[in-house]
Each structure stands twice: as structure tokens, then as C-alpha cells.
């Protein structure tokens, strides 16, 4: 975060390509500005700042800053309407005697960033929807940067490895606003490059193959889920069922959801209360969250191992290749989020499998607790992450 002295100078300046003042927390307007600052069309490589609690004339609005207000503003980076997720810092500051919320937005390493399917850029003190040429310029800036694996082109793959029907009919309508799609001057390749599914040179990215590829495993070995149901509590127990769940992210997520529902056992409790009570050995939604978390955060780059779902008679074990990533460690796990695969996360959001970022583990814990399951047991190593969920 910038120092108080630096912020005071920006606060005293006019609204510009780096500064926006808001009298109150107008969340959609702030997200639009955060999108424009993230895209950094002038390529200043400097953060933009949104001051919330200051009027256009520079006078203090004297807003009341509460935890609820800060939580609401935090939705800028959490609710998935901005994709890829922006790099944002949010703090309460007192500048020139005025209490403000300061939102600092950094230029994104993998533009263009979209707000509800539209790319916004900053032109002077205003936000506007980017032109096709501006989108191409932003896409070109990704070249040569140290990008996450899922943003990188996979040498050996070609344009034909992208499933155009899946892109046009399934993925595109959820990723880009209808008014933008209606602009006929954008070719499919322009859109694929803008969404980071193709590299600007026309080679599919790893994320593009995972999201809309014809055969993702051909280029990313291990990009599947291995499910085994055991008739007992040990790996040496008899196998009741097993399945290799392959395909695009959408196909894997849909198939794992079906697999969970088929394996949940339900019963009726006629003893502990006067009324008949139905119960399940696991929460369907909790297991969905945990498997989705594994798919989103696994290491696709350095491991050919699949995600493993071992379903025993007394527990479910989910293991994914890759240890904790970035800012996440064993003490803050479930409360701090960092993304090894930001394009995979974006794809899952666009396919409708993620509603908000950073809450999956917390939600799974809550759902299991409400279902009567013990607390899930997380295990971490440098090479893998695992969770054990025990039956009711």
C-alpha cells in the first residue's frame, strides 16, 4: 500500500487515470473502476487508487467505516464478477483528518480483466468499454511475462485442439457480455486471445485446453480425477467401483458431482426423536466444494498424478498434486486464498461451479458440521494436499 504522504498527494490531485473519488461505497461503480485500473491501458505499471468517503470537490463525506462496509468493499476481489481476480489492497486510512477506505488496484499481469463480461479501460478520469483494438493491445502485453502455467502456450498444441462448438455455444456466452459478442468485428481468435485461451501467437494455452480443449490429457497428463470406492476401510479392501473422470473442466466437474450423489448413503432415524428424521453420511455440497477446490488448486505443471478420490466405508479421502501455494500456509489455510491456476479458477466461475472465491473450504466445514460430520482433517506436504472427511 502507498504511504500516507503518497496518498495525500493523489487525493489532492484531480481524478485521472490513477485516481477516483467516491462519496460512498457504490460497489458496481468501484468494480468498474477496479477493472479499468487493472487493465492499465496507458501501461503506467503504477497502481490506481479509489478513495471511498470523499466528495468530488475534495471535501470529506464523513462516512462511518464498519466491518460490514469493509466486507462489502472486499467483494471487489471475491465475488467473481471481476475476472481474472484483480490484485487489490483495501485499508481504512485517515488522510487530512478524513476517515476513508482506500482501495489500491495493481495492474494485472494477465490482462484483459473483465467486469461482468466487459473489458473496461481508463480514459482520463472516466471508465469506458475497451475497443477491439484496445483489447488486442492488452492481450499482447502478456507476452514475455512470468505467467502462471495455465496462462502459458503449450508447445505442440495447435488451434485445432480447441473445441470451437464448446467455446461458442457453452463458454463464450458466460464469459463475455452479450453486447460485446454482438460486435461482429471480433473474430473467434480475437475472443480466444482476449480470454487467455489462446496465446497472442495463436497457440492454445494450458488453461484453454483444460477449459475448452478437445483432449486436455493429451497435453496435460494427469489432468483427470481417479475415483475408487472400497468395500472396507483400507486400500487393500475390495474395490466396489472405480472410474477415471476425464475431459474438460466442465465435464470433470459435472461427472464428479454425479459420482458424489450416487455414493451418498441416506437413512431414517426413528429412535432419537419423536419424528422421522432423514440423514446422510456426508453433505453432498461439502464434498463438491472440496473436490472443486482440489481441481482448482492442483499442480498441473509438475505432476502427472491425478486427483484421487478414495471412498472408504467410513471416510472419503481427497488428494491433489501440489502443496500449498503463494501466501497460503498451514496456519491460514481456508482463510487466505492464492491462485496457482487463476485461469482455471476463472473457467470454473464462468461454467457456474464457483459463486464466490476464497470461501470453499470454510463453506465445506460449515456444511459438514451442520450434517453432523466431524471436522475435516487437512494434510499438507510439499508435493500434495489431502483432506479426510469422516462419515456421520
C-alpha positions in Angstrom: 0.0 0.0 0.0 1.2 3.5 -0.8 2.3 5.7 2.2 0.1 8.3 3.7 2.2 11.1 2.1 1.8 9.5 -1.4 -1.9 9.0 -0.9 -2.4 12.6 0.3 -0.7 13.8 -3.0 -3.0 11.6 -5.1 -6.1 12.7 -3.1 -5.2 16.4 -3.7 -4.9 15.8 -7.5 -7.7 15.7 -10.0 -9.5 12.5 -10.9 -7.3 10.9 -13.5 -6.1 7.6 -15.0 -4.9 6.7 -11.5 -7.4 8.3 -9.1 -11.1 8.0 -8.4 -13.2 9.6 -5.6 -16.4 8.0 -4.3 -18.6 9.7 -1.7 -20.0 6.3 -0.7 -19.5 2.6 -1.4 -21.1 2.3 -4.8 -19.9 -1.2 -5.4 -20.6 -1.7 -9.1 -19.0 1.6 -9.9 -16.0 0.8 -7.8 -15.7 -2.6 -9.6 -15.8 -1.0 -13.0 -13.0 1.4 -11.9 -11.0 -1.5 -10.5 -11.4 -3.3 -13.8 -10.1 -0.3 -15.7 -7.2 0.2 -13.2 -6.3 -3.5 -13.5 -6.1 -3.2 -17.3 -3.7 -0.2 -17.1 -4.2 0.8 -20.7 -1.5 3.6 -20.5 0.9 0.9 -19.3 2.0 3.1 -16.4 2.7 0.0 -14.3 1.5 2.0 -11.3 -1.5 1.2 -9.0 -4.7 3.1 -9.3 -6.5 4.3 -6.1 -10.2 4.5 -5.3 -10.9 6.8 -2.3 -14.2 6.0 -0.7 -15.6 8.6 1.6 -14.6 11.8 -0.3 -16.7 14.1 -2.4 -15.9 15.2 -5.9 -15.0 18.6 -4.6 -12.4 17.1 -2.2 -14.4 17.6 1.0 -14.8 14.7 3.5 -18.1 12.8 3.3 -17.7 11.6 7.0 -18.8 8.1 6.3 -19.0 5.5 9.1 -16.4 2.8 8.4 -17.6 -0.5 9.9 -16.5 -4.1 9.5 -19.6 -4.6 7.3 -18.6 -1.8 5.0 -15.1 -3.2 4.6 -16.6 -6.7 4.0 -18.8 -5.2 1.3 -15.9 -3.5 -0.4 -13.9 -6.7 -0.2 -16.4 -8.2 -2.7 -14.4 -6.4 -5.3 -12.0 -9.3 -5.3 -14.1 -12.1 -4.0 -17.5 -12.4 -5.8 -16.1 -13.4 -9.2 -17.7 -10.5 -11.2 -14.1 -9.4 -12.0 -12.2 -12.0 -13.9 -9.3 -12.7 -13.6 -9.5 -11.7 -10.0 -7.8 -8.3 -9.5 -4.9 -7.7 -7.3 -6.3 -5.3 -4.7 -5.4 -3.9 -1.2 -8.2 -2.4 0.9 -7.4 -0.4 4.1 -9.0 2.2 6.3 -6.9 5.3 6.4 -7.2 8.8 7.9 -5.9 11.4 5.5 -6.0 15.1 6.2 -8.3 14.3 9.2 -10.8 12.4 7.0 -11.6 8.7 7.6 -11.5 6.9 4.2 -11.5 3.5 2.7 -8.5 3.3 0.3 -8.7 0.7 -2.5 -5.4 0.2 -4.2 -5.6 -1.7 -7.5 -2.5 -3.0 -9.2 -2.0 -3.5 -12.9 -2.8 -7.2 -13.7 -0.1 -9.5 -15.1 -2.6 -11.2 -17.5 -4.9 -8.6 -19.0 -7.6 -8.0 -20.1 -9.6 -8.1 -16.9 -13.4 -8.1 -17.3 -16.2 -6.9 -15.2 -19.4 -8.9 -15.9 -18.0 -9.9 -19.3 -16.9 -6.4 -20.4 -13.4 -5.0 -20.6 -13.1 -1.5 -19.1 -10.2 0.9 -19.5 -9.4 4.3 -18.1 -9.5 7.2 -20.4 -8.6 10.3 -18.4 -11.0 10.5 -15.4 -13.6 8.1 -16.9 -14.1 4.4 -17.5 -15.2 3.1 -20.9 -15.6 -0.2 -22.6 -12.5 -1.1 -24.5 -12.5 -1.2 -28.3 -11.4 -4.4 -30.1 -8.1 -2.8 -30.8 -7.5 -1.9 -27.1 -8.4 -5.5 -26.1 -5.8 -6.7 -28.6 -3.2 -4.3 -27.2 -3.9 -5.6 -23.6 -3.6 -9.2 -24.8 -0.3 -8.5 -26.5 1.1 -7.3 -23.2 1.0 -10.8 -21.8 3.9 -11.9 -24.0 7.2 -12.5 -22.2 5.8 -12.1 -18.7 6.3 -14.7 -16.0 2.8 -16.1 -16.2 1.1 -18.9 -14.3 1.2 -22.2 -16.0 -2.4 -22.1 -17.1 -1.8 -18.9 -19.0 1.2 -20.2 -21.0 1.0 -21.6 -24.5 1.6 -25.3 -24.7 4.1 -26.0 -27.4 2.9 -28.9 -29.6 -0.8 -28.0 -29.4 -2.4 -26.2 -32.3 -5.5 -24.1 -32.9 -7.5 -27.2 -33.9 -7.1 -28.6 -30.4 -9.7 -26.1 -29.3 -13.3 -27.2 -29.4 -15.0 -24.3 -31.3 -18.5 -25.5 -30.7 -17.9 -25.7 -26.9 -16.4 -22.3 -27.0 -19.1 -20.5 -29.0 -22.2 -22.3 -27.5 -21.2 -23.0 -23.9 -18.3 -21.0 -22.7 -18.4 -17.7 -24.6 -22.0 -16.6 -23.5 -21.0 -16.9 -19.8 -17.6 -15.2 -20.2 -18.4 -12.1 -22.3 -21.3 -9.7 -22.3 -23.9 -10.2 -25.0 -23.5 -6.7 -26.3 -19.7 -7.3 -26.8 -20.4 -10.7 -28.6 -22.8 -8.8 -30.9 -19.9 -6.7 -32.2 -19.1 -8.6 -35.4 -15.6 -7.2 -35.9 -14.3 -9.5 -33.2 -13.2 -12.9 -34.6 -13.3 -16.1 -32.6 -9.5 -15.9 -32.4 -9.7 -12.4 -31.1 -12.1 -13.6 -28.4 -10.0 -16.6 -27.5 -6.9 -14.5 -27.2 -8.7 -11.9 -25.1 -9.9 -14.7 -22.7 -6.4 -16.1 -22.5 -7.5 -19.4 -24.1 -5.1 -18.7 -27.0 -1.7 -17.1 -26.8 -1.4 -14.0 -28.9 0.7 -16.1 -31.3 -2.3 -18.4 -31.8 -1.2 -21.4 -29.7 -3.7 -22.8 -27.1 -2.8 -22.1 -23.5 -2.9 -24.8 -20.8 -6.0 -23.2 -19.4 -7.6 -23.0 -22.8 -7.1 -26.8 -23.3 -8.4 -27.5 -19.8 -11.5 -25.3 -20.3 -12.4 -26.0 -24.0 -9.9 -28.4 -25.3 -10.8 -31.5 -27.4 -8.4 -33.7 -25.4 -6.8 -31.9 -22.4 -4.9 -35.0 -21.2 -3.0 -35.3 -24.5 -1.1 -32.2 -23.5 -1.5 -32.2 -19.7 -1.1 -35.8 -18.4 -2.7 -36.4 -15.1 -5.5 -33.8 -15.7 -8.2 -36.2 -14.5 -9.9 -37.5 -11.3 -9.3 -41.1 -10.2 -12.3 -42.3 -8.2 -12.2 -45.6 -6.3 -14.9 -47.0 -4.0 -13.6 -49.6 -1.5 -15.6 -52.2 0.4 -13.9 -51.5 3.7 -11.5 -49.1 5.4 -8.2 -50.0 3.8 -6.5 -49.6 0.4 -6.3 -53.4 0.4 -10.1 -53.8 0.8 -12.1 -55.0 -2.2 -13.0 -52.5 -4.9 -16.7 -51.9 -5.4 -16.4 -49.3 -8.2 -13.7 -47.2 -9.9 -13.8 -44.6 -12.6 -11.4 -42.3 -14.5 -13.1 -39.0 -14.8 -11.5 -37.1 -17.7 -12.3 -34.3 -20.2 -12.6 -30.6 -19.9 -13.1 -28.8 -16.6 -16.9 -28.8 -17.2 -17.0 -32.5 -18.0 -14.9 -33.4 -14.9 -16.9 -31.2 -12.5 -20.3 -32.4 -13.8 -19.2 -36.1 -13.6 -17.7 -35.7 -10.1 -21.0 -34.1 -8.9 -22.9 -37.1 -10.2 -20.4 -39.5 -8.6 -20.9 -37.9 -5.2 -24.7 -38.0 -5.4 -24.6 -41.7 -6.4 -22.4 -42.6 -3.4 -24.1 -40.7 -0.6 -26.0 -43.1 1.7 -29.1 -41.9 3.4 -31.2 -43.3 6.2 -34.0 -42.6 8.6 -33.6 -42.0 12.3 -36.7 -43.4 14.2 -35.1 -43.5 17.6 -33.6 -40.2 18.7 -36.7 -38.1 18.2 -40.5 -38.4 18.1 -40.4 -37.5 14.4 -38.9 -39.4 11.5 -35.6 -37.7 10.6 -33.7 -38.4 7.4 -29.9 -38.2 7.4 -27.0 -38.7 5.0 -23.5 -40.0 5.8 -22.0 -36.9 4.1 -23.1 -33.5 2.9 -23.2 -33.6 -1.0 -22.4 -29.9 -1.2 -19.4 -30.1 1.1 -17.8 -32.9 -0.9 -18.5 -30.9 -4.1 -16.7 -27.9 -2.6 -13.7 -30.0 -1.6 -13.3 -31.7 -4.9 -13.7 -28.4 -6.8 -11.1 -26.9 -4.5 -8.7 -29.8 -5.5 -9.4 -29.3 -9.2 -8.9 -25.5 -9.0 -5.6 -25.6 -7.0 -3.8 -28.8 -8.1 -0.4 -28.6 -9.7 -1.0 -29.2 -13.4 2.6 -28.2 -14.4 5.0 -30.5 -12.5 2.9 -33.6 -11.7 1.4 -36.3 -13.9 -0.6 -37.7 -10.9 -4.4 -37.4 -11.0 -6.6 -36.1 -8.2 -7.5 -39.1 -6.2 -10.9 -39.6 -4.5 -10.8 -42.8 -2.4 -14.2 -43.6 -0.9 -14.0 -46.0 2.0 -16.8 -47.4 4.1 -16.0 -44.9 6.9 -14.4 -41.9 5.2 -13.6 -40.1 1.9 -10.0 -39.1 1.2 -9.4 -36.5 -1.5 -5.8 -35.8 -2.6 -4.5 -33.5 -5.2 -0.9 -33.0 -6.5 0.7 -29.8 -5.3 1.4 -28.3 -1.9 0.0 -25.0 -0.6 0.7 -22.1 -2.9 1.8 -18.5 -2.6 0.5 -16.7 0.5 -1.3 -19.8 1.8 0.2 -21.8 4.7 -1.0 -24.4 7.1 -2.0 -21.8 9.7 -4.1 -19.5 7.4 -5.4 -22.3 5.1 -9.1 -21.7 4.5 -8.9 -18.0 5.3 -6.3 -16.8 2.8 -6.6 -17.6 -0.9 -3.9 -17.5 -3.6 -4.2 -19.0 -7.1 -1.8 -21.4 -8.7 -4.2 -21.6 -11.6 -6.1 -18.3 -12.0 -7.4 -19.1 -15.5 -8.7 -22.5 -14.2 -10.5 -20.6 -11.4 -12.0 -18.2 -14.0 -13.1 -21.1 -16.1 -14.9 -22.7 -13.1 -16.6 -19.5 -12.3 -17.8 -19.0 -15.9 -19.1 -22.6 -16.0 -21.1 -21.9 -12.9 -19.2 -24.1 -10.4 -17.9 -21.2 -8.3 -20.1 -18.5 -6.8 -17.5 -16.6 -4.7 -13.8 -17.0 -4.4 -12.0 -17.9 -1.2 -14.9 -19.4 0.7 -14.9 -23.1 -0.5 -13.1 -24.6 2.5 -15.0 -22.5 5.0 -18.3 -23.5 3.4 -17.4 -27.2 3.3 -16.5 -27.1 7.1 -19.9 -25.4 7.8 -21.9 -27.9 5.8 -20.2 -30.9 7.3 -20.7 -29.5 10.8 -24.4 -29.0 10.1 -24.7 -32.5 8.7 -23.1 -34.0 11.9 -19.8 -35.0 10.4 -16.5 -34.5 12.3 -14.2 -31.6 11.3 -12.4 -32.4 8.0 -8.7 -33.3 8.5 -6.3 -31.5 6.2 -2.8 -32.8 5.5 -0.1 -30.8 3.7 3.2 -31.7 2.2 5.5 -30.1 -0.4 4.1 -32.3 -3.1 0.4 -32.8 -2.2 -2.6 -31.6 -0.3 -5.2 -34.0 1.2 -8.4 -33.9 3.2 -10.1 -36.7 5.1 -13.8 -36.5 5.6 -15.3 -39.0 8.1 -18.8 -40.3 7.8 -21.6 -39.5 10.3 
